[in-house]
Amino acid sequence: MQKAGSSASGSERPLSSGRKPRKLKWSERQELTTIEARILAAEKEVALTESQLADPEFYSKYGQNTQTLQAQLRTVRENVSQLYSRWEELERIRAES
């Protein structure tokens, strides 16, 4: 007996609501081709910021900038997280179409 939403071949598909799956828009396809590079650049920025904060000399030379750099680190980490989420979303749309 088949579960609702399963085909005979075993691939999972949601019950049809009469609508075709949405395809990627042109701008989304362009975004998908560049998102990996954007993620790598953002991760590089995280690593650089972390290395600056890990450097003991940073605090003696630039201690007044610590809060600014920590805020920047939070921002770039959030950017990386958002980029990964967006990549997953774009890949899901592409896989469903």
Beta strands, then each sheet from edge to edge (+ up, - down):
end
